[in-house]
């Protein structure tokens, strides 16, 4: 009976652990068809992932576009989740609804959500109005799957939007420093076990958004602090091409991570490649134009090696190469920063931590920092040497003071002797002068007597 009881406990423990594992490895599969492309303020093409979102109570199924950083290049539109509501309509002459007639009747209906009313005090609603959009800052219940536990999401319920790009039913902004990041909020509300998220490319050609992760191997990785509080970026401490240091050519010497279709190199780095590997570049073309065979044959003739405080990243040049509409093979050029695109994000499985503004690179080499414990013997020997040096210093200092005192005493003796010598010399000179005068006087007297 005891054995049977233990067996059931064992089976239950396996089932419980398996359940916890699946709950802690939430994955949203994104097909290639569910991708939108936009142009950002750097004139680079940026991908947006279109995912389902269950918003409100009862849930309204929306399709929102997920960005690492909002494509709306306006200060007042950064770090904002935006959802278009039913007031953004053709009847209300909302440009976005007029442009997107197929989806405008599916926008979020505030009136149908009881949780919107219960979680927000109407008197505290904040209206946002500018030339780009009008809306209310609100909170409502949200989940990624119908069976998920819901959590609160802060967003702007947009009733008027002047841009016409198709952003589906709204935008979920995963920017660094966004306090409204949905994964940060879920973690702070204790609905998620971790705020971290990542993107990977699976074997059947889909992008997997992974969140709510618990990976022990990942926990042991060093965290790389972002350079700024707005972008997912990091500082380089070294950059090499074939063992040649080219960090000085990297302009701001920072790397920005975004859903770029093609990664990009700073202009001076591309000019350096053109000079060093001219055989691969098209003669008579622009400085970034390669021979067509580089694209058609998939030639990656050099690697870009990037060093950070914690990682060594080896990036094939092919990540930065593309074939344009005129079938010209080119290196994608950035005016300033080095840009990491979707290929790096997926292949290197970059992990984003929005709560702490840190990054993790599970697929890359760690920088080998010597353990501080190895320095303990050196610290000990150095401390002992320093102790003896201090003792020697005090000893020499004491001896030096004694010598100074001795020297001062001898100087005093020499001074006294010198004064005495001068006094004796003066006395002798005086005596000699008196004696001389006495002799002269006697000779004068004798002379007088002789004359008489």
Secondary structure, 3 states (H helix, E strand, C coil): CHHHHHHHHHHHHHHHHHHHHHHCCEEEEECHHHEEEEECCCCCEEEEEEEEEEECCCCEEEEEEEECCCCCCCHHHCCCCEEEECCCCCCCCCHHHHHCHHHHCCCECHHHCHHHHHHCCHHHCEEEECCCEEEEEEEEEEECCCCCCCEEEEEEEEEEECCCCCCECEEEECCCCCCCCHHHHHHHCCCCCCCEEEEEECCCCCEEEEECCCCHHHHCCCCEECCCCCCCEEECCEEEECCEECHHHCCCCEEEECCECCCEEEHHHHHHHHHHCHHHECCCCCCCEECHHHHHCCCCCCEEEEECCCEEEEEEHHHHEEECCCCCEEECEECCCEEECHHHHHHCCEEEECCCCEEEECCCEECCCCCHHHHHHHHHHHHHHHHHHHHHHHHHHHHHHHHHHHHHHHHHHHHHHHHHHHHHHHHHHHHHHHHHHHHHHHHHHHHHHHHC
